[in-house]
């Protein structure tokens, strides 16, 4: 109901977007001015980097490693 009150050109405030994960993909697209969410680009780059080393599909995900990468992304350490 209240969504009708928000202007169509509404842009997110970068100061209020403090992390990538748990943020709406629409918000990320508007914030970074991309055609796809920045997190998709980051994940693609990380997968491509890992494929060149060991073959990403031959390894199981390690929860510790996944959480470490997720924290790096939220802290902006893997951002372009």
N, C-alpha and C positions, 0 to 999 in steps of 0.2 A: 504494500500500500504506500509506504513512504518513498519507495523507489521512484515514483512519479515526480517527486519534488527535487530530485537530483538532476542537474543539467547534463545534457548528452556529452558535453565536452569536459566533463569532470576529470580532473587529473589527481592522482594520489600525491600526497605530501611525502617527499623522500625522507623527511625526518621521522615520519611515523612508520615507515616500512623498515623494520630493524632486522629482518631475516628473510631468506629466500624460501626455505621450507615453511610450511603452514601459512603461506601467503597465497591469496587467490591468484591464479594464473592470469586472469584478466588484469588485475592490479599490476603484476610484473610487466606485462606487455605494454601497458600504458606508461608505467614509470620509466622503462628503458627504451621506449619507442621502437620496439622490435616487432617483427611479424610473427614471431613465436616466443614463448617465454624464455628468458635468459637461462633458466635452470635446464631447459632442454639443450641449449647450446653447450652449457658446461658439461652436462652428462655425455653428450656426443663426443666432445673433445677428450674427456677422460677415458671413455671406451676406446676411442681411436688410439690414444696414447698407450693403453694397456694391450691392445691387440698387437701392436708392433713389437711388444716385448715378449709376451708369453702366450697369447691367444686367449682372450677373455672368456671364451666359452668352455675352456678346459678346466677352469677353476671354480670352486664353490665360493659363494660370498662369505666373508668373515664378518660377523657382527661388529667386532671391534673396529675393523678397517672401514666398514660402512659408516659407523657412527663418527669416526675420525674425519672421513671425507665430508660427511654432512655438516659437521661443525666448521670445517674449513670453508665450505661454501657459504654458510651463514655468516661467517666472519669476513667474507669478501676476499679470502686468500686465493681462491681459484677463479675469481672474476677476471675478465679481460680488461 
